[in-house]
């Protein structure tokens, strides 16, 4: 069985706009994220404008929730433990996050496979390969899909034809001191019953019903009818003549044409019956002898053509009967002449060493493989899609990460879009061509994005992603990449120009954010303030209100403010311990909405500035901001090509205070008299 991958490549990005989601949606998010995950929503209603985050193929959770907003679509922020932001729909499109779960496999798996999610693939795992596993709590359980190919097919879309595999005819003899004596696999089926029927399955295929009284020939025919089996021999234990006996018959099943370690037969005894008093039917399967013969493509004595699935045997070898003699298996598992050297025009093509007689087996140096060491190996990466090795543990190493095509002449992976890297181990950053992020952002891995994560204050979270080695929840730490956009750009690929944001003048009864500061100094001192991760210039304890206003305006996350002192504009900012207190009031003009508080930094001298209090949210004269921070002030349409607002009729650019100005934000409501004049002039 071959597996391959396709991913749901869904775009998402973060924007500094109000987060809108219901408590029910938040609860659903918390329920489905990993144990160390949590939903993070800025309680103040806005996110910092520290650069737009864009993630491709992100960890979208499935919320059965329709969220309809007048102008903007849902935006959910997750930290697990790195900040991820989902914005599904640019402008009021579909609001069902379940739509993101629609995934198709490449080329319909070439008509020779089934497209499965990681979760389904775990549930479908062969019961003959215990233990059973689940894959349902890792983020990719229903987001990463791959092709599970039919027998005989492989490759990313199941379009490759696999060649017959078989046993190396020169190894495994009783006298072989290099590889040892190699044997067929033997499994035993113990059946205790007096009537009824059972079934046996191998590699997902099930026999017709086997009667408890069937003889060995009938059982052999029913088992050998499975196309997943090439041939088995059946041997009943002791003097038993029926599949099952009252005391139990030990049936030996020898696999004579399927080589190597094999999955167990899987039995179904639900229709067996036992006539003995107090007796119940019993059906157990075990493996007393594990197959030790090779099971290699073309028996490791030929070259496989993946377009036809046909082996071209090396000189001296031919198709076999599975027992070392000539036959019709097509596997190069027999010799047609006396072998006196290892394969290759030069022994092992000069890329390995020859074991010598009688095996004449090549041992290839690193970077080469095949029976004659003529085939280049390709690099391996963490598989995008594979069979879980345990509950919620998957993504082992695979050639070309399981998605690329290995060019065996060069030893290089050819990666399908949107994969990149020597082993196709990374998702490309959008748009998938140069320049990445359209030249307006940085392409970062999940681990790197974690270092860029910010809290609601805009300060670094100081978190890591995949700090625990081999954590199955963070297998993608260096595989999935996304764009962090430069200031003024947004979108999953940083192609969109951001438009000005502002307060909606049509809404009334709203207030601007006002924060108050009280500081006491014993001697002249300096300090700095931080807001959303940006630090102010050096401020002085005796600076005037106008100077503080000018200094704070240089902080990009603050912008224009109004500053007033309760003790008068020409008093000092801080108060000498012997003087009446001065209260600094800072009114935010550029930054809108309910804002996080300013922070005084650790560089403050606590001896010279023993008291420093910052108040917000209505405490000590502060006022919580309630005005909007909306794109084009909710009164225009953003042209993302130019980053300009096209204002609705009756709206114009504002000064940020409700008057006519130069912000180009559609935040000015043109008076009716002016509109009447405008109409008359037309």
N, C-alpha and C positions, 0 to 999 in steps of 0.2 A: 504494500500500500504506500503510495506516494502522497505527500501533502505539499501544498503550495499556498500562496497568500494573496489576498487583496485587502486593502484598507479602505475604510470610509474616510475619504479625504474631504473633510468638512472645514470650512473656514470659520474663524471666530476672531473677535478682537475686543479690546477693552476701550471704553471711551469715558472721559471725565464728565459723565452725565448722571442724572439722578438714577439710583437703583430702584426699580419698582418690581416687587414680588410680594406675594401674599404670605401670611404666616403658614398657611397650609403648604405652599410650595417649599418654603424654607424647611418645614418639618420633613417633607418628602425627601429633600436633598440630604438632610442629616441621616435619614434612615438608610439611604443607599450608598453613601460613601464609605470608604474603608475605615477601620477602627481608629486610625490616627487622623482621619480627615474631619474637617468641620467646615460648616458654612460660615462665611464671613461677610457681613453686610455692614457698611459704614452706617452707624446709628445716626450720623448727622446728615445723611442723605446725599452726600457728594463724594466723589473720588478725586484724588489729587491729580493735577495735570503735570505729571512728571515724565510724560512720554507714553504713547499709546502702546499697549501690549497686544500683539497679534499672535495667535497660536493656530497652527494647522494640525488637523487630526487630533484635537484636544479631547480631554476626557469628559465628554458630555454625559451628564446624568439623565435619566429618563424620568421626567415628571409628567404625570397624567394631569395636566393643568393647562387650560387656555388662559393666557393673560393678554387682554386687549387694552391698549393704551391709545389715546387720541393721536399722539405724534411720534412716540418712540416705542420700540419693542423691548421685550424683557432682557434684563442684564443681570446675571447671577455671578457672584464672586465666590470662588472656592479656594481654600488653602488646604493642600493635602500632600505634603506640608507646604508646597509652593503655591504662590498666588496663581490661580487660573481664572480667566474671565471669559464668560460666554456672552456673545451678543448674537442671538439668532434672529436674523432678518434686519436689513438695513432700515427700511421704512415701512413698518406696519404690514409686513407680509404675513405668512403663516406663523402662528404663535404656538404651535404644538411641538414641543421639544422631541416628541416621539418621532417626528419626521426625520430627525437626524439619524435614526437607527436603520434607515433603508440602505442596504449594502448589496452590491452584486459582485460576483466573482468574475475574473477575467475570461472573456470569450465563452461565458457559460460553461467553464471548465472543459472546453474543447469537446463537449458532448460525451465526455468519457469520465466524468466525475461528479461529485455532489458538493455544492457550496455549503459550508458549515461554519457556524460561529465557534469560538473556543469553548463556550459553554456546552454547545451541542456535541462538539467533537469529544469532549470528556465523557459525556453521557453515553456516546456511541462506542466508547473504547471496547475493544475485543475482551469479552469476559474470560477468554482463555489466557489473557495476560494480566493476571491479578497483580496488585489490588485494584478494585474499582476506584475511580477518582471523581471528584467534582471540581468544577472550575466556575465558580459563581460569585465570588466576592472581590475579585480583582477587576480594576476598571475596564479592562479590555475584553471581559468575558463575552459580551455581546456586541462589541465594537470592532473587533478584528475577526475577519473571515478568511477562509482559505478553501482551496479545492482538495477534497479527498478523492484521489483518483481510483478508478477501477483497476482490477488486476491487469497488469501488462502495460499500464500507462503511467506517465510521470511528467514532471516539469511543472512550471508555474501555472499553466492552464490545462494540464493533463494532455498536452498535444504530443509529448515525446512517446515514442514506442520503446518500451524496455526490452532488452534482450533476454533470452533464456539464461537462467543461472544454473550452476551445477557444481559438482565436486571436482577438485583438481585431481587428474588421474595419476599423478606421480607422487602424491603425498598420502600418508595415512596407512601404509602397509604395516603388517605386524612387526616388521624389522626396522621401521622408521624411527631412528633415534632423534630426529630433528623435530618432527611434528607429533610423533607418537601414533599409536594405533587409533584410527578413526572409525567411528561406528555410526550406524543409523540410530535415529531416535526411537525409543520404545515407550509407549504409554500403556497403562493398564486400566481396564474398566471392570470394576467389581459390581456384579448385579445379583441381588438376592430378591427373588420374586417368583411367584408361581403362575402368574398370568398378566395380561395387560400389554401395554406397549411403552416404548421409550423413543427418544430421538437423541442423536448426537450431532453437534455442530462443530464446524472447524472454520476459523477465519470468517465468521459471520454467515456461513451457509449451513443449512440444516438438512439432515437426511429425511427421507420419507420415514414413516413410523416403523420401528424395528420391534417385531413381536418378541415377547419374552421367550417363546419357544422356537424362534428362528435358529437354524443351524449355522455353522461357520461360513459356508458358502454364501448363504443368503445375506448374512451380515456383511460379508466382504463386498458383495455386489452393491448393497445399499450405501455403504461408506464410499466405495470407489466411484459412485455416481456423482459425488460432489466435485465440481470443477475446481475447487480450491485444493483438492487432493490430487496428486498425480498417481500414486499407487500406495496401498497399504496391504500388508499381510496380516491375517487374523489367525490367532492361535488360542483355542479354548484350554482352560486349565484342567489338569487331571483327566478324569473320564467323562467330563461334561460334554453333552451333545447339543445343548440348547444355550441360548444367550444368557438366560437367567436360570438359576436353580433355587430350590428352597433354602439351601444352606449358603448359597452364593457361588457364583462362577467367576473366576479371575480370567478375564479376556485380555490377551496381549495384542496390542496394535503396533506393528512395526512399520515405520514410514520408510519405504524403500526408494522413493523418488523425490521426496521433499527433504532437503538437507539443512544441517545446522540446527541450533536450538529452535524449537517450534512452540507455538501457543498450545495450551492444553485443549483437548477435546472438551466440549461443554455438554453436559447431559441434562435431559429433562425427564424426570421420573414420575411426573404428576399423574400419569395414567397407569402406572404399575400397581399390581395388587399382590397380596400375600395371603394364602389360605391358612397359614399356621396360626394357632391360637395365640393371641397376644403379639403376633409378629407384624412388623411393618416393612414395606419394601425399602430396599437400600440400593443406592447407585452412587458410587464414588469413583473418581478418576485421579490417577496419580502418574508421576513420571519417574520410573525407576532408572531410566537411562537417557541422559540428555544427548541429543545429536551432536557429534563432534566433527562431522565432515564439513568441508567448506561449502558455502552457498554463494558463489561469486559469479558476477556477470561473465558469460562466456567461459565459465570455469577458470577464469584468470589465464586462459590460454588462447585468447583471441581479442579482437577489437570490436566494440559494439557500435553499430550505426543507429543512432537514436531516431533517425527519420524513418527507418524501415523496421527497426527492432531485430535486425539480422546480424549474427556474429560472423566476422571474417576471421577464421582460425589462423593461428601462426603456422608456419611450415612444420609439418610433422604431426599436426593435430587435426581432429575431425569431430563431427557430431557424435554423441554417445548414446548409450542405452541407460545411463545413470549408474552403471556398475563397472565402468571402465572399458567396456567394449563398444564397438560401433553401434549406432542407433539413430533414432530420429528426433532426439531432444533439441537439436540445434545449438548445443552448448559448448562445443569444443572440448568435451570431457573425455575424449578417447584419443589414442595415438594411432597413426597409420604408418609409422616407420619407427626405427630405433632412434631414440632421443640421445644425443651425445653432447648437447650444449644448451645453455640458457637461450631464451628467445632474443631476437634482435640481430641486425646486421653485425653489430658488435655486441658482445654479451651485455644484456640489460641496457642496450642503447647508450652505454657509457654513463648512465645515470644511476647506477646501483652496482651491487656485487652479486655474483652467482654462487648459490649454495654448493654447486657441483653435484655429482651423481649421488644417489639415484633420482633426487627430486628435481634438480636443475631449476630451482626456484629463484627468482630475482628478489632481492631486498633493495628497494629504491631509496635513494637519498632524499632528504627533505626537499619538497617542491616538485617531486615526480611520483607517478603512480602507474598502475596497470601491470600486466604480466611481463611486459618487456621494458618497463620504466620509460616509455616514450611519451606518456601523457603528463602534461603539466597539471599540478593541483592548483586550485583557486583558494583565495583566503576565506576564512570562516568568520561569521559574525553571529550575534545572538539572533536566533530565529524569530521572525515576526509571527509565525503560526506553526505550531507543532502539537504533538500529543503531550498532555501534562504528565509529569513524572510523579506527581503526588497531588494531594488536595491543594488546589489553588497555587500550584508550582509548575511553571512551564518555561518555555523559551530557552532551550538548550542551544549549544553552538551548532551551526549548520553552514554548509558551503554556500557562499553568496547570500547568507542569511535566509536561505530558503526561497528567495524571490528572483534572484538573478540567474542568468545563463552563464555557465562556465565555459570560456573559450579555452579548450584544453591544449591548443597549440601555443597559446601565450601565457596561460595561467592567470587570466584576467576575467573578472566578472563583467558581464554586460547587464546593466541595471535597467529595468523598466521604470518609466515615470510612475510615481514621483520619488524614486529611491536614488541614493547617491552613496559614494564612498567606495573604497577598494573592495569591500564585501557587501555592498548594497545595504550597509548597516544603518543608514540615516535617511530620514525623510528630508527632502529638499525644502528649503524655505521658499515661500511663494515669491514671485509668480512661477517659479520653476525654470527661469532663464536669467541670464545676467542682465542688469545687475540684480542681486538678491535684494528683496524688500524694496525693489524699484529705486534703489539708491538713496532711499530716505529712511533707513533704519538699520538695525544690527540683527544679524541672524544668530540666535543663541540656542543651545540645547536646553533640555529641561533642567539639568543640573546648574547651568549658567543662569537660566531664568530665575531659579530659586534665589540666587544672590541679588537679583534685581527686585525681589518682592518688597512691597512697602505696606505698612499698616495704614489705618485710617488717618493718621497724622501725616502720612507721607514719609515717615522715617523707615529706614531699612529694618526688615524683620529679623535679620541675622539668622536665617534658617538655611538648611541644606536639603538637598534632594538626593537620596541614595547615599547617605553617609554610612548606612549599615550595609556592608558588603553582601551581595547576593540576596537582597530583600526582594521577594517576588512581586511586591506591589510597586516597586520602582525600577522594574527591568528596563524601562525606556529612558533612563536618566541621560544617556548620551546618544539616543536614537531619534527621538522626536524633537524637531526644531521649530522655532517660531520667530516672528519679527517683533522687535521692540522699536516702535517708530520714533523718528525725530519729532521734536516739538513742531506743531503745525501740520502734522500728517497723521493719518489714521487708516483703518482698514486692515484686513488680515495680511495684505501685502504692502501696506504703507503707500498705496497708490492714491488714496483720497486726500485732498487738502481739507483741513479742518476749517470750519466756518466760525465766525465770532459767536460768542454766547452772551446772553443777557437776560435781564428781568422782563417778564411779560407785563407791559403797562396796562393791559386790560384787566388784570387781577388787582383787587383792592385790599386794603387792610393788612398789607404786608410790611415787614420791617427789615432793615439792614442789620447785619451782625455788628454788635458793639461789645468790645471786650475792655475790661478795666484793669489797670495795673497800679499797685501800690508798692513802693520800694522805700526803704529807709537806709541812709548811709551815715557812717561815722566820719569818713574822710572821702575826698574825691576818688571815684572809682569808675571803672568801665565794665561793660558787659555786652553780650550779644543775645539776640533772640532768634529762635528757629520757628519756621512754619512750613509744614509739609516737606520736610527734608532739606529746605534751603535756609542758609544762615545769613543774618543781617550783617552789615558793616559794624564796626566797633561803635557802641553807643556809650554816652557819658551820663553820669548821675546828675549833672547840672546842665544838660543840654536843653535848649528852648524847644517849644512845641513844633515850630516850623522846621527846625533842624531834624527832629525825630521823624516828622512826616516825610521829609525828603529822603532820609536814610531808609525808612521802611519801604518807600516806593521803589527802591532799587532791587528789592527782593522779588524775583520773578513770580513766585507763588502768591505774593501779597498784592503787588501792584499799587494802585491809587488808594490812599486812605485819608481820613480826616483825623487829626489829633488835637485834643483839647486838654488843658490842665485845669483842675478845679481851683488852683491857687493863682491862675492867670497865665497867659501865654509866655510871659517873660520870667516866670519862676523856673527853678530847676526841676528836672524830671522827678528826681527822688527827693525825699525830705530828710533834712538833718534830724537826728533823733531828738533834738531839743525844740523843733519847730512843728507847727500844725501840719497834719498830713496833706499831701497833694495826691489827688486821684487822677491818673492818666486815663482818658477815654479814647479808644481807637475805634473809629467807625470804618468798616471795610466797604470800599466802593467798587473795586474791580472784582474781588472775590465775592461770590454770591452764595446765598443759601445759608444753611445751618453749618457753621464752620468749626473745625477742631480748634482748641485753644492754642495760643502762642506758647512757646516753651522758652524758659530762660536756660541758657546753656551752662555746662559744668565749669566753664572758664570764669564764672563769677567768683569774686573773692568774698567769701561768706563773712569774713571779719570786717571788711569795709562795707559790705552790703548784707547785713544780718537778716533783713526782712525783704522778701521779694514775693509778692502774691499776684497771680494772674487769675481773673475771674471771668467766667462766661456762662451762657445758658441761664441768664436772669439773676445771677448771684451778684450781690453788692453793686447794683447799678448797671450791670451788663445786660445786653439784650440779645436773645437768640434770633438769628436771621431766619426769615421765612420767605424771602423773595426767591424767584426761580433762578436757575442757572441753565437756561434752555438754549439749544441751538437756534440761532436767528430769533431769539426771544420768543419762540413759538409763534412768530408772526411773519414767517418767510420760509422759502425753500432754499436749502443749501445746494449750491453748484459745487460738487466735490472735485470738479476738474480745476476750478480756479480758487476755491475756498472763499467764495463770496456769496452773500445772502441776496436772494431776489425777494424783496419785501412784498407782502400782500398790499392790496389797495388800501390807502389810508395810513400806511405805516412808513416810517423813515428811520434813518440812522440816528442814534441817540448819543448823549453825553454820559450815559451810565447813571444819570440821576433823574431820568424822565424827561429831560429837555433835548432839544435838537443838538446833535454833536457829530463826532467823527468816528464812532465805534463801528459803524457799518453793521449793526446788529439787529436792525428792524425793531429797536426798542423804543421808538418815539411814535406816539399816537398823534397824527396830524390833526389839528383842531378842525372842527366842521367848517368854520369860516374860510380857512385856507383851502379846504377841499372844494368848497363852493366856488371860490375864485378860480381855482384850477380848472374846474369843469366849464365855467363861463368862458375862459380863455380858449378852450377847445372849440 
